[in-house]
Amino acid sequence: MPLWLSESDVRSALTMRELIGAMESALIAFSSGRVVQPVRTVMELRPRSFFGLMPAYDREQALFGAKLVTVIPENHGTAFPSHQAIISLSDPDTGELLALMDGRYITESRTAAVSAVSVRHLARADASVLAIVGSGVQARSHLEALRLVRDFSEIRVWSPNAAHAAGFAAEAGAPVQAAATAAEAVAGADVVVLVTASVTPVIEDAWIAPGTHVVGVGACRPDQQEIAPELVARACLVVDSRDAALKESGDILIPIREGRITAGHIRGELGAIASGQCRGRGDAHEITVFKSLGLAIEDIVSAGVAYRRAVQSGRGTQIHL
């Protein structure tokens, strides 16, 4: 009988520090060709709202499964999360369903863990100022994850909703402070994280200082942008999946259509940089940009950790199908 894991079961099984290591290993496996994973299938429900199917198979780790996810931006401010998901794990030899689990928290936490991997390998070692543009669920998970890989003495947050930014800063406590504008938040920052629902750029190229590492988490469709195209053009550009980036990322596809860059502008995948197969940051003055789209293998590896922990601890509910 398969095991059902609720969000509370999943939360109890996963720690952010462990997830960062697990995501680094998953990214390396993906970029080294050890993972079978097609670019996700996306069905648009209406403008900006869509359903995604994300399967993945890691032969060496015997991990096989899929995530079904909905993204509904109109849910912001309601009782329903904007991102909702369920993840299945199956036995790759027999096809037997092993587990079903809530995927909302996994999506939240593994995304931040992957961003932390990018900071670990692409941000300057002395990075001490963090700017977060956005104040929602992903802003909170990124604050937790990024502080595990760099020692930030100053953290600024900005949101189009000033009250949300102020509430975020008050909840987080020192050294987090709300900024009056996005420009003020990112000025002189060593790491800039974009975690918004915007479909147009939220930062300008001129605001970003040499040596900054920028992480773009939003804008996951071909007609959406979160990063100014001029910034993408002058930065060292790193992606989680080259194939996905050239199919899904407006932050990359729009500058290509405008003639600002070519597909060759992508220096490499984060997994290849983490494994040393590809060069990352060139020097302390280079601007680096990591465009995160999210990979199915990240979800499946996270789910695998949660499932094993739940079995060991006796958590979850056996279900009859």
FENRAHU-V103775 format. One record per pair of residues at least 12 apart in sequence whose C-alpha atoms are under 10 Angstrom apart, sorted by the first residue. I is the first residue (numbers start at 1). J is the second residue. D is the distance in Angstrom with one decimal. If there is no record, write none. Layout:
i = <I/I>
j = <J/J>
d = <D/D>
This chain:
i = <1/1/1/1/1/1/1/1/1/2/2/2/2/2/2/2/2/2/2/2/2/2/2/3/3/3/3/3/3/3/3/3/3/3/3/3/3/3/3/4/4/4/4/4/4/4/4/4/4/4/4/4/5/5/5/5/5/5/5/5/5/5/5/5/5/5/5/6/6/6/6/6/6/6/6/6/6/7/7/7/7/7/7/8/8/8/8/9/9/9/9/9/9/9/9/9/10/10/10/10/10/10/10/10/10/10/10/10/10/10/10/11/11/11/11/12/12/12/12/12/13/13/13/13/13/13/13/13/13/13/13/13/14/14/14/14/14/14/14/14/14/14/14/15/15/15/16/16/16/16/16/16/16/16/16/16/17/17/17/17/17/17/18/18/18/19/19/19/19/19/19/19/19/19/19/19/19/19/19/20/20/20/20/20/20/20/20/20/20/20/20/20/20/21/21/21/21/22/22/22/22/22/22/22/22/23/23/23/23/23/23/23/23/23/23/23/23/23/23/24/24/24/24/24/24/24/24/24/24/24/25/25/25/25/25/25/26/26/26/26/26/26/26/26/26/26/26/27/27/27/27/27/27/27/27/27/27/27/27/27/27/28/28/28/28/28/28/28/28/28/28/29/29/29/29/29/29/29/30/30/30/30/30/30/30/30/30/30/30/30/31/31/31/31/31/31/31/31/31/31/31/31/32/32/32/32/32/33/34/34/34/34/34/35/35/35/35/35/35/35/35/35/36/36/36/36/36/36/36/36/37/37/37/37/37/37/37/37/37/38/38/38/38/38/38/38/38/38/39/39/39/39/39/39/39/39/39/39/39/39/40/40/40/40/40/40/40/40/40/40/40/40/40/41/41/41/41/42/42/42/42/42/43/44/44/45/45/45/46/47/47/48/48/48/48/48/48/48/48/48/48/48/49/49/49/49/49/49/49/50/50/50/50/50/50/51/51/51/51/51/51/51/51/52/52/52/52/52/52/53/53/53/53/53/53/53/54/54/54/54/54/54/54/54/54/54/54/55/55/55/55/55/55/55/55/55/55/56/56/56/56/56/56/56/56/57/57/57/57/57/57/58/58/58/58/59/61/61/62/62/62/62/62/63/63/63/63/63/63/63/63/63/64/64/64/64/64/64/64/64/64/64/64/64/64/65/65/65/65/65/65/65/65/65/65/65/65/65/65/65/65/65/65/66/66/66/66/66/66/66/66/66/66/66/67/67/67/67/67/67/67/67/67/67/67/67/67/67/67/67/68/68/68/68/68/68/68/69/69/69/69/69/69/69/69/70/70/70/70/70/70/71/71/71/72/73/73/76/76/81/81/82/82/82/83/83/83/83/83/83/84/84/84/84/84/84/85/85/85/85/85/85/85/86/86/86/86/86/86/86/86/87/87/87/87/87/87/87/87/87/87/87/87/87/88/88/88/88/88/88/88/88/89/89/89/89/89/89/97/98/98/99/99/99/99/99/99/99/100/100/100/100/100/100/101/101/101/101/102/103/103/103/103/105/105/106/106/106/106/106/106/106/107/107/107/107/107/107/107/108/108/108/108/108/108/109/109/109/109/109/109/109/109/109/110/110/110/110/110/110/110/110/110/111/111/111/111/111/111/111/111/111/111/111/112/112/112/112/112/112/112/112/112/112/112/112/113/113/113/113/113/113/113/113/114/114/114/114/114/114/114/114/114/115/115/115/115/115/115/115/115/115/115/115/115/115/116/116/116/116/116/116/116/116/116/116/117/117/117/117/117/117/118/118/118/118/118/118/118/118/118/118/118/118/118/118/118/118/118/118/119/119/119/119/119/119/119/119/119/119/119/120/120/120/120/120/121/121/121/121/121/121/121/121/122/122/122/122/122/122/122/122/122/122/122/122/122/122/122/122/122/122/122/123/123/123/123/123/123/123/123/123/123/123/123/123/123/123/123/124/124/124/124/124/124/124/124/124/124/124/124/124/125/125/125/125/125/126/126/126/126/126/127/127/127/127/127/127/127/127/127/127/128/128/128/128/128/128/128/128/128/128/129/129/129/129/129/129/129/129/129/129/129/129/129/129/129/129/130/130/130/130/130/130/130/130/130/130/130/130/130/130/130/130/130/130/130/130/130/130/131/131/131/131/131/131/131/131/131/131/131/131/131/131/131/131/131/131/131/131/131/131/131/132/132/132/132/132/132/132/132/132/132/132/132/132/132/132/132/132/132/132/132/133/133/133/133/133/133/133/133/133/133/133/133/133/133/133/133/133/133/133/133/134/134/134/134/134/134/134/134/134/134/134/134/134/134/134/134/134/135/135/135/135/135/135/135/135/135/135/135/135/135/135/135/135/135/136/136/136/136/136/136/136/137/137/138/138/138/138/138/138/139/139/139/139/139/139/140/140/140/140/142/142/142/143/143/143/143/143/144/146/146/150/152/152/152/152/153/153/153/154/154/154/154/154/155/155/155/155/155/155/155/155/155/155/155/155/156/156/156/156/156/156/156/156/156/156/156/156/156/156/157/157/157/157/157/157/157/157/157/157/157/157/157/158/158/158/158/158/158/158/158/158/158/159/159/159/159/159/159/159/159/160/160/160/160/160/162/162/162/162/163/164/165/165/165/165/166/166/166/182/182/182/182/183/183/183/183/183/183/184/185/185/186/186/186/186/186/186/186/187/187/187/187/188/188/188/188/188/188/189/189/189/189/189/189/189/189/190/190/190/190/190/190/190/190/191/191/191/191/191/191/191/191/192/192/192/192/192/192/192/193/193/193/193/193/193/193/193/194/194/194/194/194/194/194/194/194/195/195/195/195/195/195/196/196/196/196/196/197/197/197/197/197/197/197/198/198/198/198/198/199/199/199/199/199/199/199/199/199/199/199/200/200/200/200/200/200/200/200/200/201/201/201/201/201/201/201/201/202/202/202/202/203/203/203/203/204/204/204/204/204/204/205/205/205/205/205/205/205/205/206/206/206/207/208/208/209/209/209/210/210/210/210/210/210/211/211/211/211/211/211/211/211/211/212/212/212/212/212/212/212/213/213/213/213/213/213/213/213/214/214/214/214/214/214/214/214/214/214/215/215/215/215/215/215/215/215/216/216/216/216/216/216/216/217/217/217/217/217/218/218/218/218/218/219/219/219/219/219/219/219/220/220/220/220/220/220/220/220/220/220/221/221/221/221/221/221/221/221/222/222/222/222/222/222/222/222/222/222/223/223/223/223/223/223/224/224/224/224/224/224/224/225/225/225/225/225/225/225/226/226/226/226/227/227/227/227/227/228/228/229/229/229/229/229/229/229/229/229/229/230/230/230/231/231/231/232/232/232/232/232/232/232/232/232/232/232/232/233/233/233/233/233/233/233/233/233/233/234/234/234/234/234/234/234/235/235/235/235/235/235/235/235/235/236/236/236/236/236/236/236/236/236/236/236/236/237/237/237/237/237/237/237/237/237/237/237/237/237/237/237/238/238/238/238/238/238/238/238/238/238/238/238/238/238/238/238/239/239/239/239/239/239/239/239/239/239/239/239/239/240/240/240/240/240/240/240/240/240/240/240/241/241/241/241/241/241/241/241/241/242/242/242/242/242/242/243/244/244/244/244/245/245/245/245/245/245/246/246/248/249/249/249/251/252/252/252/266/266/267/267/267/268/268/269/269/270/270/270>
j = <96/97/98/99/317/318/319/320/321/88/89/90/96/97/98/99/100/316/317/318/319/320/321/88/89/97/98/99/100/101/307/310/311/315/316/317/318/319/320/88/98/99/100/101/102/307/310/315/316/317/318/319/86/87/99/100/101/102/103/303/306/307/310/315/316/317/318/86/100/101/102/103/104/105/315/316/317/101/102/103/104/105/106/102/105/315/316/101/102/306/307/309/310/315/316/317/101/102/103/104/105/106/302/303/305/306/307/309/310/315/316/105/106/109/306/306/309/310/313/315/302/303/305/306/307/308/309/310/311/312/313/315/105/106/109/110/302/303/305/306/307/309/310/109/145/306/109/110/112/113/116/141/144/145/146/148/113/116/144/145/148/149/113/302/305/106/109/110/111/112/113/114/116/117/145/298/301/302/305/109/110/111/112/113/114/115/116/117/120/145/146/148/149/113/114/116/117/110/113/114/117/298/301/302/305/110/111/112/113/114/115/116/117/271/297/298/299/301/302/113/114/116/117/118/120/270/271/274/275/298/117/271/274/275/298/301/58/114/271/295/296/297/298/299/300/301/302/114/117/240/241/269/270/271/272/273/274/275/295/297/298/240/269/270/271/272/273/274/275/276/277/58/60/61/271/272/275/297/56/57/58/240/241/269/270/271/272/295/297/298/240/241/242/268/269/270/271/272/273/274/275/277/269/271/272/275/277/58/57/58/59/60/61/56/57/58/59/60/61/63/64/297/55/56/57/58/59/64/296/297/54/55/56/57/58/66/295/296/297/53/54/55/56/57/243/244/295/296/53/54/55/56/241/243/244/245/247/248/295/296/52/53/54/55/56/67/68/244/247/248/294/295/296/53/54/55/68/54/69/70/221/248/70/70/71/70/71/72/72/72/73/71/72/73/74/197/199/219/220/221/223/224/70/71/72/73/74/82/83/69/70/71/72/73/221/68/69/70/71/72/83/84/85/67/68/69/70/71/85/66/67/68/69/70/85/296/66/67/68/69/87/294/295/296/297/299/300/67/68/87/88/89/295/296/297/299/300/89/295/296/297/298/299/300/301/90/92/296/297/300/301/92/297/300/301/92/301/304/90/91/92/93/304/89/90/91/92/297/300/301/303/304/88/89/90/91/92/93/95/97/98/297/300/301/304/87/88/89/90/91/92/95/97/98/99/100/296/297/299/300/301/303/304/86/87/88/89/90/100/296/297/299/300/303/85/86/87/88/89/100/101/102/103/107/295/296/297/299/300/303/84/85/86/87/88/103/296/83/84/85/86/87/103/104/107/82/83/84/85/86/104/83/84/85/84/197/198/136/197/104/137/104/137/197/103/104/105/107/108/137/102/103/104/105/107/108/101/102/103/104/105/106/107/100/101/102/103/104/105/106/107/99/100/101/102/103/104/106/107/296/299/300/302/303/100/101/102/103/299/300/303/304/101/300/301/303/304/307/321/307/318/303/304/307/316/317/318/319/303/307/316/317/318/319/303/306/307/316/303/299/300/302/303/137/141/298/299/300/301/302/303/306/138/294/295/296/298/299/302/137/138/139/140/141/142/137/138/140/141/142/144/145/299/302/141/142/145/294/295/298/299/301/302/138/141/142/145/217/292/293/294/295/298/299/138/139/140/141/142/143/144/145/146/195/217/292/141/142/144/145/146/148/149/298/142/145/146/240/270/292/294/295/298/142/145/146/193/214/215/216/217/240/270/290/291/292/142/143/144/145/146/147/148/149/150/215/145/146/149/270/271/274/146/149/213/214/215/238/239/240/270/271/273/274/280/288/289/290/291/292/145/146/149/150/191/192/213/214/215/288/290/146/148/149/150/274/149/270/273/274/275/276/280/281/191/211/212/213/214/236/238/270/273/274/279/280/281/282/286/287/288/289/290/149/150/190/191/192/211/212/213/214/280/281/284/286/287/288/289/150/190/191/211/212/213/281/283/284/285/286/287/288/149/150/151/190/284/150/151/152/190/284/150/151/152/153/189/190/191/211/212/213/147/150/151/152/153/154/155/189/190/191/150/151/152/153/154/155/156/185/186/187/188/189/190/191/192/212/143/146/147/150/151/152/153/154/155/156/157/176/185/186/188/189/190/191/192/193/212/213/143/154/155/156/157/158/176/177/178/179/182/184/185/186/187/188/189/190/191/192/193/194/214/155/156/157/158/159/165/176/178/179/182/185/186/189/191/192/193/194/195/196/215/156/157/158/159/160/165/179/181/182/183/185/186/192/193/194/195/196/202/203/216/157/158/159/160/161/164/165/168/182/193/194/195/196/197/198/202/218/157/158/159/160/161/162/163/164/165/166/167/168/169/178/194/195/196/159/164/165/168/195/196/197/195/196/193/194/195/196/217/218/157/168/193/194/195/196/168/171/172/195/193/194/195/155/157/172/176/193/172/191/193/191/175/176/190/191/174/175/176/174/175/176/177/189/169/174/175/176/177/178/179/185/186/189/191/192/169/175/176/177/178/179/180/182/184/185/186/187/189/192/169/176/177/178/179/180/181/182/184/185/186/192/193/177/178/179/180/181/182/183/184/185/186/178/179/180/181/182/185/195/196/180/181/182/196/202/178/179/180/181/178/178/177/178/179/180/178/179/180/202/203/204/207/202/203/204/206/207/208/207/203/207/203/204/207/208/209/212/214/206/207/208/209/207/208/209/210/211/212/207/208/209/210/211/212/213/214/208/209/210/211/212/213/214/287/208/211/212/213/214/215/288/289/208/212/213/214/215/216/289/213/214/215/216/217/218/289/290/214/215/216/217/218/219/226/227/291/215/216/217/218/219/226/216/217/218/219/226/217/218/219/220/224/225/226/218/219/224/225/226/218/219/220/221/223/224/225/226/227/250/251/219/223/224/225/226/227/228/250/251/219/224/225/226/227/228/229/251/225/226/227/228/226/227/228/231/226/227/228/229/230/231/227/228/229/230/231/232/233/234/228/230/231/231/231/287/285/286/287/235/284/285/286/287/288/235/281/282/283/284/285/286/287/288/235/284/285/286/287/288/289/235/236/281/286/287/288/289/290/227/231/232/235/237/287/288/289/290/291/227/238/239/288/289/290/291/292/239/251/289/290/291/292/293/290/291/292/293/294/249/251/291/292/293/248/249/250/251/291/292/293/244/245/248/249/250/251/291/292/293/294/245/247/248/249/250/251/253/293/245/246/247/248/249/250/251/252/253/254/248/249/250/251/253/254/248/249/250/251/252/253/254/249/250/251/252/253/254/255/249/250/251/291/250/251/252/289/291/251/255/250/251/252/253/254/255/256/258/260/261/255/260/261/287/288/289/251/252/255/260/261/265/266/287/288/289/290/291/252/255/256/259/260/261/262/265/266/289/260/261/265/286/287/288/289/265/266/267/281/286/287/288/289/290/265/266/267/268/280/281/282/286/287/288/289/290/252/264/265/266/267/268/269/270/280/281/287/288/289/290/291/265/266/267/268/269/270/271/272/273/280/281/288/289/290/291/292/252/266/267/268/269/270/271/289/290/291/292/293/294/268/269/270/271/272/290/291/292/293/294/295/268/269/270/271/291/292/293/294/295/263/266/267/268/269/270/269/292/293/294/295/263/266/269/291/292/293/263/266/293/291/292/293/291/265/266/291/289/290/279/280/281/280/290/290/291/290/291/292>
d = <9.0/7.8/7.2/8.5/9.7/6.0/6.0/6.1/7.8/9.6/9.0/9.0/8.4/5.8/4.6/4.8/7.1/9.8/8.4/5.9/5.8/7.3/8.3/9.9/9.6/8.7/6.3/4.5/6.2/8.0/8.3/9.0/8.7/9.0/6.1/5.5/4.6/6.1/9.2/9.5/9.0/5.8/5.0/5.6/8.4/9.3/9.8/9.1/5.5/5.1/6.1/6.6/10.0/9.8/7.5/6.4/4.5/6.5/9.5/9.7/8.5/7.9/7.9/7.6/4.9/6.7/9.1/9.9/8.8/5.9/5.5/8.9/10.0/9.8/9.5/7.1/8.7/7.4/5.4/7.5/7.5/6.5/8.6/9.0/9.0/9.8/9.5/8.7/8.9/8.0/9.3/9.5/7.2/6.5/6.4/9.7/7.6/7.5/8.5/9.7/7.5/7.7/9.4/8.1/9.2/5.7/8.1/9.0/8.0/9.3/9.0/7.2/8.3/9.5/8.3/8.4/8.8/8.6/10.0/9.1/9.8/9.6/7.5/5.1/8.0/8.6/5.6/6.5/10.0/9.9/8.9/9.0/9.8/8.7/9.0/9.9/8.0/9.2/7.2/6.2/9.9/8.2/9.9/8.9/10.0/9.8/7.0/8.2/8.6/6.7/9.9/8.8/7.7/6.3/9.8/8.5/8.0/9.8/9.4/7.4/7.0/9.2/9.0/9.7/9.3/9.7/7.9/6.7/9.8/9.3/6.1/8.5/9.9/10.0/9.2/9.5/9.1/7.0/8.7/9.3/7.7/9.6/8.4/4.6/6.5/8.8/6.7/6.5/9.9/7.8/9.7/9.0/9.2/8.2/9.2/9.7/8.1/9.1/8.7/9.3/10.0/8.4/7.2/7.4/8.6/7.1/9.1/9.9/6.6/5.9/9.6/9.4/7.5/9.3/8.8/6.1/9.1/7.6/7.8/8.5/7.1/9.2/6.2/9.0/9.9/8.7/6.9/7.1/8.9/9.2/10.0/8.0/8.8/8.9/9.5/9.2/8.9/9.6/7.8/9.4/10.0/6.6/6.2/9.6/9.3/6.9/9.3/8.4/9.3/7.4/9.0/8.4/6.8/4.3/7.9/9.6/8.1/9.1/8.7/8.0/7.6/10.0/9.0/7.8/4.0/6.1/8.4/6.7/6.1/9.6/9.6/8.1/9.3/9.9/7.3/9.0/9.3/9.1/9.9/9.9/8.5/9.0/8.4/9.3/9.7/6.9/8.8/9.1/7.6/9.4/8.4/7.8/9.4/9.3/6.7/7.9/5.2/5.6/9.2/9.6/9.0/9.4/10.0/7.7/7.1/8.8/9.0/9.6/8.8/6.4/7.1/7.4/9.6/7.0/5.7/4.7/6.9/8.6/9.6/9.6/9.9/7.6/8.6/5.8/5.1/6.4/8.0/9.4/9.9/8.7/8.1/6.3/4.6/6.5/8.7/9.9/8.5/7.2/7.4/10.0/7.9/7.3/7.5/9.9/9.0/8.8/9.6/8.8/9.3/7.6/8.8/9.7/8.8/7.1/5.7/9.4/8.3/8.9/8.4/8.7/6.5/5.7/4.9/7.4/9.6/9.7/10.0/8.0/9.9/9.4/9.7/8.3/7.8/5.2/6.8/9.2/9.9/8.9/9.5/9.6/9.6/9.7/9.6/9.8/9.6/9.3/9.4/9.0/9.3/9.7/9.8/7.9/7.3/7.0/9.0/9.5/8.8/9.8/9.8/8.4/9.7/9.1/7.5/5.5/4.8/6.6/8.2/9.3/10.0/8.4/5.8/5.5/6.9/9.5/9.9/7.3/5.7/4.5/6.5/8.8/9.9/9.7/9.6/7.9/5.8/5.2/6.3/8.3/9.3/7.1/6.0/4.9/6.7/9.1/9.9/8.8/5.3/5.0/6.5/8.1/9.2/9.7/7.7/5.1/8.5/8.8/9.4/6.3/8.7/9.4/9.3/10.0/9.1/5.8/7.7/9.2/8.2/10.0/8.6/5.6/5.4/9.0/8.8/6.9/9.4/9.9/8.1/8.9/7.2/8.2/9.6/9.2/7.7/8.9/8.7/8.2/8.9/9.5/9.3/7.6/6.4/8.5/9.7/7.4/7.6/7.5/6.9/8.8/6.9/7.2/9.3/7.0/8.4/5.9/5.6/6.7/5.7/9.5/8.9/9.8/10.0/8.9/7.0/9.0/9.0/7.2/5.3/4.4/5.7/8.5/8.5/9.7/9.0/9.5/9.4/9.6/8.6/8.7/8.9/6.1/9.3/8.9/9.3/8.4/5.7/5.5/7.0/8.9/9.9/7.0/8.7/8.0/6.9/9.8/6.7/5.8/4.4/6.5/9.1/9.8/9.6/9.6/7.4/9.6/10.0/6.9/9.5/7.1/7.7/9.7/8.4/5.5/5.5/6.4/8.6/8.4/9.9/6.9/5.7/4.2/6.7/8.6/8.0/8.4/9.1/7.8/5.7/5.4/6.4/9.4/9.8/4.7/6.8/8.9/8.5/7.2/9.9/9.2/9.6/8.3/9.1/9.5/9.6/9.7/9.1/6.5/9.4/8.1/8.7/9.9/8.3/6.9/5.1/8.8/8.6/10.0/8.7/6.2/4.5/5.2/8.7/8.8/7.8/7.0/5.7/4.8/4.6/7.3/10.0/9.5/9.8/8.1/5.7/5.3/6.4/5.5/9.2/9.1/10.0/9.9/7.7/7.6/10.0/7.3/4.6/6.6/9.1/9.1/9.8/8.2/8.2/9.8/8.6/7.4/9.8/7.5/7.5/8.6/9.8/8.7/9.9/8.9/9.3/7.2/9.4/9.7/8.9/9.2/9.1/9.1/9.9/10.0/10.0/9.4/7.7/9.0/8.6/9.1/9.3/7.9/9.9/9.6/8.2/9.7/9.8/9.0/6.6/9.4/10.0/6.7/7.4/9.3/9.4/8.5/10.0/9.9/8.7/6.8/9.1/7.1/6.1/9.6/9.3/6.7/8.9/9.5/8.0/9.6/6.0/8.1/9.3/8.3/9.7/9.1/9.0/9.8/9.5/8.6/9.7/6.6/7.1/9.5/7.1/7.9/8.3/8.1/9.5/8.0/8.0/8.8/6.7/9.2/8.3/9.1/7.0/8.6/9.0/5.8/4.8/8.3/8.2/5.9/7.6/9.9/8.9/9.8/8.4/7.6/9.1/5.8/7.9/9.6/10.0/9.6/9.6/8.9/9.7/8.8/9.1/8.1/8.5/9.8/8.4/7.5/8.0/7.5/8.6/9.8/6.8/8.8/8.3/10.0/9.9/8.0/9.2/7.5/7.7/9.7/9.5/5.9/5.1/8.4/7.9/6.5/8.9/9.4/9.2/8.7/8.1/8.2/9.2/8.0/9.6/9.8/8.8/9.4/7.9/8.8/9.5/9.4/6.8/9.3/9.1/8.4/9.9/9.6/9.1/6.8/9.6/9.4/9.9/7.3/7.2/7.9/7.7/10.0/7.3/8.8/8.3/9.8/8.9/8.6/9.4/5.9/7.6/8.9/9.7/8.4/7.4/6.5/9.9/9.9/7.3/8.0/9.8/9.9/9.3/6.7/9.3/9.6/9.2/9.1/8.7/9.3/9.9/6.2/5.6/9.3/9.9/9.2/6.7/8.5/8.4/9.9/8.9/7.5/6.9/10.0/7.9/7.1/5.2/8.5/9.6/7.7/8.9/9.8/8.9/7.5/9.5/9.3/7.6/8.7/7.2/7.8/7.8/8.3/8.6/6.5/9.1/9.5/9.9/9.8/9.5/7.6/9.5/9.9/9.1/8.0/8.3/9.2/8.6/9.6/6.8/7.5/7.1/9.2/8.3/5.2/7.0/9.2/8.5/9.0/10.0/7.2/6.0/4.2/5.5/6.5/8.4/8.0/6.5/8.1/9.5/8.7/5.5/6.3/4.8/5.8/8.0/9.9/9.0/9.7/7.7/5.0/5.2/6.5/8.7/9.8/9.0/8.8/9.3/9.4/9.6/6.5/8.3/6.4/4.7/6.3/8.5/9.1/8.7/8.0/9.3/5.7/6.1/4.9/6.0/7.8/9.9/9.7/9.7/8.5/5.8/4.8/5.8/8.0/9.4/9.7/9.8/9.3/9.0/9.3/5.7/5.4/8.6/9.2/6.1/8.0/6.2/4.7/6.2/8.6/9.4/7.7/6.2/4.7/6.5/8.7/9.9/9.8/9.6/9.8/9.0/7.5/8.0/9.7/8.5/6.0/4.9/6.2/7.3/9.5/9.6/8.4/5.8/5.1/6.1/8.9/9.3/9.6/9.6/6.8/9.8/7.6/8.2/7.5/6.1/4.9/6.0/6.8/8.0/8.7/9.9/6.9/5.9/4.8/7.7/9.0/8.9/7.7/9.6/9.4/8.4/6.6/5.1/5.1/8.4/9.6/9.7/9.9/7.1/7.0/5.8/9.0/8.6/9.6/9.8/6.3/5.7/9.1/8.7/6.3/9.0/9.8/9.9/7.7/7.9/8.9/8.2/9.0/8.3/7.8/7.9/9.6/8.8/9.9/9.9/9.3/6.1/8.4/8.7/9.6/8.6/8.8/8.3/8.4/6.2/8.6/8.0/9.9/8.5/9.8/8.1/9.9/8.8/8.8/9.9/8.8/9.4/9.5/9.7/9.5/9.8/9.8/8.3/9.7/9.4/9.5/9.2/6.5/9.0/8.5/5.5/6.7/8.1/8.9/9.1/8.3/5.8/4.6/6.3/8.6/9.7/8.7/9.9/8.7/9.6/10.0/8.2/8.2/5.6/5.0/5.7/6.1/9.8/9.6/8.7/5.5/7.8/9.9/8.8/9.5/7.2/7.2/6.3/4.9/5.8/9.0/9.2/8.3/9.5/6.2/8.8/9.9/9.5/8.8/5.9/5.2/6.9/6.4/5.7/9.1/8.5/6.2/9.0/8.5/8.3/8.7/8.0/7.5/9.7/9.8/8.4/9.4/8.3/8.5/9.5/9.8/8.1/8.6/7.6/9.1/9.4/9.3/8.4/5.6/7.8/9.1/5.5/8.5/9.7/7.5/6.9/9.3/9.1/9.3/7.1/8.0/9.4/6.2/8.9/8.7/9.9/9.5/8.2/9.8/6.7/6.9/8.7/9.6/9.9/9.5/5.9/6.6/7.3/8.1/7.2/5.9/8.8/9.6/8.2/9.5/7.8/7.5/9.8/9.2/6.7/8.7/9.6/9.0/8.0/8.8/6.9/4.6/6.3/8.5/9.6/9.7/9.0/5.6/4.8/5.8/7.8/9.5/9.9/8.7/7.3/6.3/4.7/6.2/8.5/9.4/8.5/5.9/4.8/6.3/7.6/9.8/9.9/9.6/7.7/6.1/5.0/5.9/6.8/9.5/7.3/8.2/9.9/8.6/6.9/5.4/5.5/9.0/8.8/9.0/7.6/5.6/8.0/7.8/9.3/6.0/7.0/9.6/9.6/9.9/8.5/7.2/6.8/7.8/7.5/6.4/8.2/5.8/9.0/8.8/7.6/4.4/5.1/6.2/9.6/9.0/9.7/8.2/9.1/6.3/4.8/5.4/7.8/8.4/9.6/9.4/9.1/8.5/5.4/4.0/4.8/5.2/8.2/8.7/8.4/5.6/6.5/7.5/7.5/6.2/6.3/9.1/9.8/7.5/5.5/8.8/8.2/7.4/8.3/5.9/7.9/5.9/4.7/8.4/9.6/8.9/9.5/8.9/8.1/9.5/8.0/8.3/8.6/9.3/7.7/9.5/7.9/4.9/5.9/5.6/9.2/9.7/9.1/9.9/7.9/5.3/4.0/4.8/4.8/7.4/9.5/8.7/7.8/7.3/5.1/6.5/8.5/9.2/9.4/9.3/8.6/5.9/4.8/5.9/7.8/9.0/9.6/9.7/9.3/9.6/7.7/6.2/4.7/6.3/8.4/9.3/9.6/10.0/8.5/5.9/4.9/6.1/7.3/9.9/8.7/7.4/6.3/5.0/6.0/8.6/8.6/6.6/5.2/6.7/8.6/9.7/9.6/8.9/7.9/7.9/9.1/7.1/6.9/7.2/9.5/9.3/8.4/9.9/9.0/6.2/5.5/7.1/8.4/9.3/8.3/5.9/8.9/9.5/8.5/5.0/5.5/5.9/8.8/9.6/9.0/9.0/8.7/7.0/4.8/4.9/4.0/7.7/8.3/6.5/7.6/8.5/7.8/5.1/8.4/8.3/7.4/9.2/7.4/4.9/6.9/9.7/9.4/8.5/7.9/5.3/4.8/8.4/9.4/8.0/9.8/9.9/8.4/6.6/9.9/9.3/6.1/9.2/9.3/9.3/7.8/9.1/9.6/6.9/7.9/9.8/7.7/5.6/9.3/9.1/7.7/9.1/8.1/7.7/9.6/8.6/9.5/8.5/7.6/7.5/7.8/8.9/8.4/9.1/9.7/9.3/8.8/7.1/9.7/9.6/9.1/7.6/9.4/9.9/6.3/6.0/9.3/7.8/9.9/10.0/9.5/9.2/9.5/9.0/7.6/9.0/9.6/9.0/9.6/9.7/10.0/7.0/5.0/5.3/6.2/9.7/7.8/7.4/6.4/9.2/7.9/7.3/8.5/7.2/6.2/4.6/6.1/8.5/9.2/9.8/6.7/5.0/5.6/7.5/9.0/9.9/9.2/9.8/8.8/6.1/5.0/6.2/7.5/9.1/5.9/5.7/5.3/5.6/6.2/9.7/9.9/8.8/8.2/9.9/7.5/6.1/4.8/6.3/8.8/9.8/7.3/8.3/6.5/4.9/6.0/8.9/8.3/5.6/5.0/6.2/8.0/9.8/8.4/5.2/5.4/7.1/9.3/7.9/7.0/5.9/6.9/7.2/7.4/8.6/5.9/8.1/8.8/9.2/8.5/7.9/8.5/7.6/8.9/7.7/9.6/7.4/6.5/9.8/10.0/9.9/7.6/9.1/8.8/9.4/9.3/10.0/8.0/8.6/7.3/7.4/9.7/8.0/8.1/8.9/7.4/7.9/9.3/8.9/8.6/9.9/9.9/7.9/7.7/9.9/8.1/10.0/9.1/9.7/8.0/9.5/9.5>
